[in-house]
């Protein structure tokens, strides 16, 4: 082999290592993505506690977690795709946080409506019970007389 071929191979190896290391994921990038996903989880949990329907957010959260795992797996073989997956996971986490705020407010409103409906139902039952207690006897007697007022009871002894 000539000296030029050896130098050329050395340059190619050096460039490829530099290129791969330049785009390889760092622990801070993975940590940042994990922190964003944890923040999204907390937002989703808060939205659920407020009564919101978080099933769509949970699916998105699972997708973000899978993207991070995929990025960690392919970091050594395809660092560019791993970096893209990490960025997609972080973006997905930010979308989850944004959506969870509106879902939380919808859940809060739904719980307030349910609370008001429960109070109104209880008041209606109490008012009906009081009215039946006060007017029930009179109403029952009037209905009885209208239905059976024309019947004549004959004594059996005579």
Buried (B, 14 or more C-beta within 10 A) or exposed (E): EEEEEEEEEEEEEEEEEEEBEEBBBEEEBBEBBBEBBEBBBEBBEBBBEBBBEBEEBEEBBEEBBEBBEBBBEBBEEBBEBBBBBBBBBBBBBBBBBEBBEEBBEBBBEBBEEEEEEEEEEEEEEEEEEEEEEEEEEEEEEEEEEEEEEEEEEEEEEE
